[in-house]
Amino acid sequence: MSLPAALEKRLRLPLIAAPMFLVSGPALVTAACRAGTIGSFPTANCRTVEELDAWLAGMTDDLKRAADESGRAPAPLCPNLIVHRSNPRVPDDLAAVLRHKAEMVITSVGSPEPVMKPLKDAGCLVLADVASVRHAEKAVAAGVDGLVLLTAGAGGQTGWVNPFAFVRAVRKFWDGIVVMAGGMADGQAIAAARALGCDLAYMGTKFIATRESLAKDGYKQMLVDSRLDDVLLTRAFTGLETNMLRPSIAAAGLDPDNLPVRGAIDISKDINAAERDKRSKEPDAKRWKDIWSAGHSVSGVDDVPSAAELVARTAAEYDAAVQSMQRV
């Protein structure tokens, strides 16, 4: 495995609480870090760069207090920079991340190359979301430290590749950090990812259904009530292949089997505060606010625990799975 030893010692689980648009906020991130998993969030969840500065300052202070109280460093927080060319905030968000000395960063929806030099000069560990072997090769050439493999089971922006094939194909040319994203329903799945050759796993859907997440109560309950067959792959809402919940689409008055295909990706419309305010006043605002994503692990969501309870439960499952494999 290729995780830095100093980082591995801070983890209760080899896990990242995945960055989730409009869901991952300071309470969820710091709760995950305190529990011993890497807590991440999209910088685009903040309406302005000033808000991002406040989030980062508050989370950094919270985790410092946690370290002082416990005598043990919590897992690091990890901002997610959406580096698509249509995102006008990339330079300002990057500057904020650098000001607050983030230890880790995830880049997504584009090449990490434009942000690599300042991040690496600051000593930051950089992971890049990739959905194909070609994307992985380009990210490696750009100088990343790790690859987040978006497999077919990932919620939100997803991939199309089988996780077993994807990991083994990437490991043929890459000995750096590998993270599996998609289908992480429990500790057994994380242990399987490690056995396959991954260093870390992404878990998103189950963290949406925690008490600290920014998701609406109705969203959390829908995750509890849903199963794998309720997940629909579509380009209708973001322009990217995205796994969405059929019941939420139907509740918004749309036919899940008859959806339009959104055109070009324009991140600026999704992160712009004025645009969000405008949408909130539109008659069909429900289409933007109440159509929800989920990954293939939705069948594993049975309740709405705290993030700490979820991590403890998952850690027990992981430890049992590792012990079971060692006996074979």
Secondary structure as GFF3:
##gff-version 3
##sequence-region A 1 328
A	DSSP	alpha_helix	5	8	.	.	.	ID=ss1
A	DSSP	beta_strand	15	17	.	.	.	ID=ss2
A	DSSP	alpha_helix	26	35	.	.	.	ID=ss3
A	DSSP	beta_strand	38	42	.	.	.	ID=ss4
A	DSSP	three_ten_helix	43	45	.	.	.	ID=ss5
A	DSSP	alpha_helix	49	70	.	.	.	ID=ss6
A	DSSP	beta_strand	77	82	.	.	.	ID=ss7
A	DSSP	alpha_helix	90	99	.	.	.	ID=ss8
A	DSSP	beta_strand	104	108	.	.	.	ID=ss9
A	DSSP	alpha_helix	113	121	.	.	.	ID=ss10
A	DSSP	beta_strand	125	130	.	.	.	ID=ss11
A	DSSP	alpha_helix	133	142	.	.	.	ID=ss12
A	DSSP	beta_strand	146	150	.	.	.	ID=ss13
A	DSSP	beta_strand	156	157	.	.	.	ID=ss14
A	DSSP	alpha_helix	163	171	.	.	.	ID=ss15
A	DSSP	beta_strand	177	181	.	.	.	ID=ss16
A	DSSP	alpha_helix	187	196	.	.	.	ID=ss17
A	DSSP	beta_strand	200	203	.	.	.	ID=ss18
A	DSSP	alpha_helix	205	208	.	.	.	ID=ss19
A	DSSP	alpha_helix	217	225	.	.	.	ID=ss20
A	DSSP	three_ten_helix	228	230	.	.	.	ID=ss21
A	DSSP	beta_strand	231	234	.	.	.	ID=ss22
A	DSSP	beta_strand	242	245	.	.	.	ID=ss23
A	DSSP	alpha_helix	246	251	.	.	.	ID=ss24
A	DSSP	alpha_helix	267	271	.	.	.	ID=ss25
A	DSSP	alpha_helix	273	280	.	.	.	ID=ss26
A	DSSP	alpha_helix	286	289	.	.	.	ID=ss27
A	DSSP	three_ten_helix	296	300	.	.	.	ID=ss28
A	DSSP	alpha_helix	307	327	.	.	.	ID=ss29
###
